[in-house]
Amino acid sequence: MPSRCEICCELLIAILLPPLGVCLRHGCCSVEFCICLLLTILGYVPGIIYALYAIVFVDRDEYFDDSRRPLYYSSA
């Protein structure tokens, strides 16, 4: 489970660059990242809203496996 500092950094990044925040949380080849990228291309505000939703509410541990590992995940 990510710390509060990690979540705050991800939320700040999600406001500035929505796909990057989702990429850090869920990985670059995930469905969440593709949806966020598409919404950001279609409109910046929908991309931000979805990125915040994907970071705060979507449980990444439910969909986690070794092939879709987030960038900062530690198995400790």
C-alpha positions, 0 to 999 in steps of 0.5 A, spaced: 500 500 500 502 506 498 504 511 503 500 518 503 506 522 500 506 517 494 499 518 493 499 526 494 505 526 489 501 522 484 495 526 485 499 532 484 502 529 477 495 527 475 493 534 475 499 536 471 499 530 467 494 526 468 496 520 464 503 520 467 500 519 474 496 513 472 502 510 469 506 511 475 500 508 479 497 502 474 503 501 469 504 504 462 500 498 459 494 498 463 486 499 461 486 505 466 492 508 462 489 507 456 482 510 458 486 516 461 490 518 455 484 517 450 480 522 455 486 527 456 487 527 448 479 529 447 479 534 453 484 535 459 479 536 464 475 529 463 483 526 463 484 529 470 477 527 473 479 520 471 486 520 473 484 522 480 478 517 480 483 511 478 489 513 483 484 514 489 478 509 488 481 503 483 484 498 487 491 496 483 492 490 488 486 486 485 489 487 478 496 486 480 501 481 476 508 481 475 507 483 467 503 489 469 508 492 475 507 499 477 514 503 476 515 504 484 512 497 486 516 494 492 515 487 494 517 488 501 
